[in-house]
Amino acid sequence: MKSFIPWQAKRQEGDPGQPAPLAGLRHEIDKLFDAYVREPLEGVEWPFGSHGKWVPAVEVIDSDDAVVIRVELPGVDPDAIDVTATDTRLVVSGEKCQAPRPERSKGCRCEMRYGTFRRSVALPEGADIENIDARYEHGILTLQVPKQPPAAPKVHIKVAG
């Protein structure tokens, strides 16, 4: 089986619980790539690494009557999620905690992201933040932000005299 996976087949013999020599660098490059692809203007902290933060993926769907925001939060306890809204912005933040490891484990390969997170989404003019519906199912937080009907246009009435 190892012959099908070249990087494992060529790996030097040693402690199997230790990561490959370049695994740390690859992990940092992956985090940097995620930060630029998923949220180009936010979330990038220098130098390399985000010191316990991760950036969940977000999907925003805008229609005539509502904005639907979906946030991927697999493994996050719903009680650890905080959602706040202002007239112009909706913020989802919280923390994904790592499960405890057995005391006598020989090693661990961890590709999952843990730590605090924060995502901010701009809301359109007329968003009804008093009536946001929030649901968390199967690791997806879905926020439906209804839009208020636009105000009636101002009409100037000419007075005849």
C-alpha positions as CSV (number, residue, x, y, z in Angstrom):
1,M,0.0,0.0,0.0
2,K,2.8,2.4,0.8
3,S,4.1,2.1,-2.8
4,F,1.0,3.9,-4.0
5,I,1.7,6.9,-1.8
6,P,5.2,8.2,-3.0
7,W,5.8,10.6,-0.1
8,Q,5.2,7.9,2.5
9,A,7.3,5.3,0.6
10,K,10.3,7.7,0.3
11,R,10.0,8.8,3.9
12,Q,13.1,8.2,6.1
13,E,12.7,5.5,8.7
14,G,12.3,6.9,12.2
15,D,9.6,7.5,14.7
16,P,6.3,7.0,12.8
17,G,4.6,9.4,15.2
18,Q,6.8,12.3,14.1
19,P,5.6,14.5,11.2
20,A,7.6,14.7,8.0
21,P,10.3,17.4,8.0
22,L,8.4,19.8,5.8
23,A,4.9,19.1,7.2
24,G,5.1,22.3,9.3
25,L,6.0,24.4,6.4
26,R,3.3,22.8,4.3
27,H,0.7,23.5,7.0
28,E,1.7,27.2,7.2
29,I,1.5,27.5,3.4
30,D,-2.0,25.8,3.4
31,K,-3.2,28.3,6.1
32,L,-1.8,31.2,4.1
33,F,-3.5,30.0,0.9
34,D,-6.8,29.5,2.7
35,A,-6.6,33.0,4.1
36,Y,-6.1,34.5,0.6
37,V,-8.7,32.4,-1.2
38,R,-11.4,32.4,1.4
39,E,-11.2,35.9,2.8
40,P,-8.7,38.0,0.8
41,L,-8.9,41.2,2.8
42,E,-9.4,39.8,6.3
43,G,-7.8,37.2,8.5
44,V,-4.2,37.3,7.3
45,E,-1.9,37.7,10.2
46,W,1.9,37.9,9.8
47,P,4.3,36.3,10.2
48,F,2.9,33.0,9.0
49,G,0.2,31.5,11.1
50,S,-2.9,32.7,12.7
51,H,-2.1,31.8,16.3
52,G,-5.1,29.6,17.1
53,K,-7.6,31.2,14.6
54,W,-9.2,29.5,11.7
55,V,-11.4,30.9,8.9
56,P,-14.6,29.0,8.2
57,A,-16.0,29.1,4.6
58,V,-19.0,31.4,4.0
59,E,-21.6,31.5,1.3
60,V,-23.8,34.6,0.8
61,I,-26.9,34.4,-1.4
62,D,-28.7,37.7,-2.1
63,S,-32.3,37.7,-3.4
64,D,-35.0,40.4,-3.7
65,D,-36.6,39.6,-0.2
66,A,-33.7,38.2,1.9
67,V,-30.0,37.6,2.2
68,V,-29.0,34.0,3.2
69,I,-25.6,33.5,4.8
70,R,-24.3,30.0,5.3
71,V,-21.2,29.3,7.4
72,E,-19.4,26.0,7.5
73,L,-18.8,25.2,11.2
74,P,-18.4,21.4,11.4
75,G,-17.7,20.1,14.9
76,V,-18.6,23.4,16.6
77,D,-20.9,23.4,19.6
78,P,-23.9,25.7,18.8
79,D,-23.5,27.2,22.3
80,A,-20.0,28.3,21.2
81,I,-21.3,30.4,18.3
82,D,-21.9,34.1,18.7
83,V,-23.9,36.1,16.1
84,T,-24.2,39.9,16.2
85,A,-25.6,42.3,13.7
86,T,-25.6,46.0,13.0
87,D,-27.4,47.9,10.3
88,T,-24.4,47.3,8.0
89,R,-22.6,44.1,9.1
90,L,-23.3,40.6,10.5
91,V,-20.5,39.0,12.5
92,V,-20.2,35.3,13.3
93,S,-17.6,34.4,15.9
94,G,-16.8,31.6,18.3
95,E,-14.4,28.8,19.1
96,K,-14.0,25.2,17.9
97,C,-12.4,23.2,20.8
98,Q,-10.1,20.3,20.2
99,A,-11.2,16.9,21.7
100,P,-8.9,15.6,24.4
101,R,-6.3,13.0,23.3
102,P,-5.7,9.8,25.2
103,E,-2.9,10.2,27.7
104,R,-0.9,7.3,26.3
105,S,-1.1,8.1,22.6
106,K,2.1,7.6,20.7
107,G,1.5,10.4,18.3
108,C,-1.1,12.3,16.4
109,R,-1.6,13.5,12.9
110,C,-4.0,16.5,13.0
111,E,-5.2,18.1,9.9
112,M,-8.3,19.6,11.5
113,R,-8.6,23.3,12.4
114,Y,-9.3,24.4,16.0
115,G,-9.4,27.7,17.9
116,T,-11.3,30.9,17.6
117,F,-12.9,32.2,14.5
118,R,-14.6,35.3,13.2
119,R,-16.3,36.1,10.0
120,S,-17.9,39.4,9.0
121,V,-20.3,39.9,6.2
122,A,-21.6,43.2,4.9
123,L,-25.4,43.6,4.9
124,P,-27.3,45.5,2.2
125,E,-29.3,48.6,2.9
126,G,-32.7,47.7,4.3
127,A,-31.6,44.5,6.1
128,D,-34.1,43.7,8.8
129,I,-31.7,42.7,11.6
130,E,-34.6,42.4,14.2
131,N,-36.0,39.4,12.4
132,I,-32.9,37.3,11.5
133,D,-33.6,33.5,11.5
134,A,-30.6,31.4,12.6
135,R,-30.4,27.6,12.3
136,Y,-27.6,25.2,12.8
137,E,-27.8,21.8,11.2
138,H,-25.2,19.2,10.2
139,G,-22.3,21.7,10.8
140,I,-23.8,24.5,8.7
141,L,-25.0,27.7,10.3
142,T,-27.7,29.3,8.1
143,L,-28.7,32.9,8.7
144,Q,-31.7,34.3,6.8
145,V,-31.8,38.1,6.9
146,P,-35.0,39.5,5.6
147,K,-35.0,42.8,3.7
148,Q,-37.5,45.5,4.5
149,P,-39.5,46.9,1.6
150,P,-37.9,50.0,0.1
151,A,-39.3,53.3,1.4
152,A,-41.8,54.9,-0.9
153,P,-40.1,57.4,-3.1
154,K,-40.5,61.1,-2.3
155,V,-42.9,62.8,-4.7
156,H,-43.0,66.5,-5.2
157,I,-46.5,67.8,-5.7
158,K,-47.0,71.1,-7.5
159,V,-49.5,73.4,-5.9
160,A,-51.7,75.2,-8.4
161,G,-52.6,78.8,-7.5
